């Protein structure tokens, strides 16, 4: 995964706004995300979109596939906010740490279904990584696999 230039972040925001993707606000931490048609990334089911730069002043854009259950969306996007917006793209263990924080805020009544969805997402993400290596940094696959292992231990 990579950091994006401020103009790439702005272009993504403009593109999603023009597509009419709704932007959602989430309590707790102050952030918004777009609900994006799955057709914009058919290779990765239930994708999460993240565009962040080298610093918060570069801006950020977060989004999630419209195919993700509405009550799951904010938690998956929350993961991206923690992983990239707070921990940072170069932090070792960032994905698993974000996952642990994410799962603490998922309500008990949906946790089992949510964990199943995220487990499948991380499996799909590994396949996406293998088919699109230019989209990722060398350590990303280890980050993804560590999170998948953590989820599989919960099932």
C-alpha positions in Angstrom: 0.0 0.0 0.0 1.2 3.5 -0.6 0.7 7.0 0.5 -1.1 9.3 -2.0 -0.3 12.8 -3.1 -2.7 15.5 -2.0 -3.9 16.0 -5.6 -4.7 12.2 -5.9 -6.7 12.4 -2.6 -8.6 15.4 -3.9 -9.2 13.7 -7.3 -10.6 10.7 -5.5 -12.9 12.8 -3.4 -14.1 14.7 -6.4 -14.7 11.5 -8.4 -16.8 9.9 -5.6 -18.8 13.1 -5.1 -19.6 13.2 -8.8 -20.6 9.6 -8.7 -23.1 10.6 -6.0 -21.6 8.3 -3.4 -23.0 9.2 0.0 -20.5 10.3 2.6 -21.2 9.1 6.1 -20.2 10.5 9.4 -19.3 8.2 12.3 -19.3 9.0 16.0 -16.4 8.5 18.4 -13.6 9.6 16.1 -14.5 12.4 13.8 -14.3 10.9 10.3 -16.5 10.5 7.2 -16.5 7.8 4.5 -18.1 7.2 1.2 -20.3 4.3 0.3 -18.9 3.2 -3.1 -20.5 1.0 -5.7 -18.9 -2.5 -5.8 -18.7 -2.1 -9.6 -15.8 0.3 -9.1 -13.6 -2.5 -7.8 -15.1 -5.8 -9.0 -11.8 -7.7 -8.3 -12.1 -7.2 -4.5 -15.4 -8.1 -2.9 -16.5 -5.9 0.0 -13.5 -3.6 -0.6 -12.5 -0.7 1.6 -11.0 2.4 0.0 -8.3 4.5 1.6 -6.4 7.5 0.2 -4.1 9.1 2.7 -0.8 10.9 2.3 2.4 11.5 4.3 0.7 13.8 6.7 -2.8 14.7 7.9 -2.5 18.0 6.0 -2.5 16.0 2.8 -6.1 15.1 3.4 -7.8 11.7 3.4 -10.6 9.9 1.7 -12.2 6.7 3.0 -14.8 4.5 1.4 -16.4 1.1 1.5 -18.2 -1.1 -1.0 -22.0 -0.7 -1.1 -22.2 -4.5 -0.9 -21.0 -4.5 2.7 -23.8 -4.8 5.2 -24.7 -1.3 6.3 -24.3 -2.1 10.0 -20.7 -3.4 9.3 -19.4 -0.5 7.2 -18.3 1.9 9.8 -16.2 -0.7 11.7 -14.3 -1.8 8.6 -13.6 1.9 7.7 -12.7 2.5 11.3 -9.9 -0.1 10.8 -8.5 1.9 7.9 -8.6 5.1 9.9 -6.7 3.5 12.8 -4.2 1.6 10.6 -3.3 4.5 8.2 -4.6 7.7 9.8 -3.4 7.0 13.4 -0.7 4.3 13.4 0.8 5.1 10.0 1.7 3.2 6.9 5.2 2.2 8.2 4.2 1.0 11.7 5.0 -2.6 12.1 2.0 -4.7 13.1 -0.3 -1.8 12.1 -3.0 -4.0 10.5 -3.3 -6.4 13.4 -3.3 -3.6 15.9 -6.0 -1.8 14.0 -8.0 -5.1 13.8 -7.8 -5.6 17.5 -9.0 -2.0 18.1 -11.7 -2.5 15.5 -13.1 -5.7 17.0 -13.4 -4.1 20.4 -16.0 -1.6 19.1 -18.1 -4.1 17.1 -21.3 -4.9 19.1 -21.5 -8.4 20.5 -24.8 -9.1 18.7 -23.2 -8.7 15.2 -19.6 -9.8 16.1 -19.8 -13.4 14.8 -21.2 -12.4 11.4 -18.8 -9.4 11.3 -15.8 -11.6 12.0 -16.9 -14.0 9.2 -17.2 -11.1 6.8 -13.8 -9.7 7.7 -12.2 -13.2 7.5 -13.4 -13.6 4.0 -12.3 -10.0 3.1 -8.7 -10.7 4.3 -8.7 -14.0 2.3 -9.9 -12.0 -0.8 -7.3 -9.3 -0.1 -4.5 -11.8 -0.2 -5.7 -12.9 -3.6 -6.0 -9.3 -4.7 -2.5 -8.6 -3.5 -1.1 -11.6 -5.4 -2.8 -10.4 -8.6 -1.9 -6.7 -8.1 1.5 -6.6 -6.5 2.2 -3.0 -7.7 -0.6 -1.8 -5.4 1.2 -3.0 -2.2 4.5 -2.5 -0.3 6.6 -5.6 0.4 5.5 -5.9 4.1 1.8 -5.6 3.3 1.2 -9.3 2.7 2.6 -10.1 6.1 0.4 -7.5 7.7 -2.7 -8.9 5.9 -1.8 -12.5 6.8 -1.3 -11.6 10.5 -4.7 -10.1 10.6 -6.3 -13.1 8.9 -4.6 -15.4 11.4 -6.1 -13.4 14.2 -9.6 -13.6 12.7 -9.3 -17.3 12.0 -8.4 -17.9 15.7 -11.8 -16.3 16.6 -13.9 -18.5 14.4 
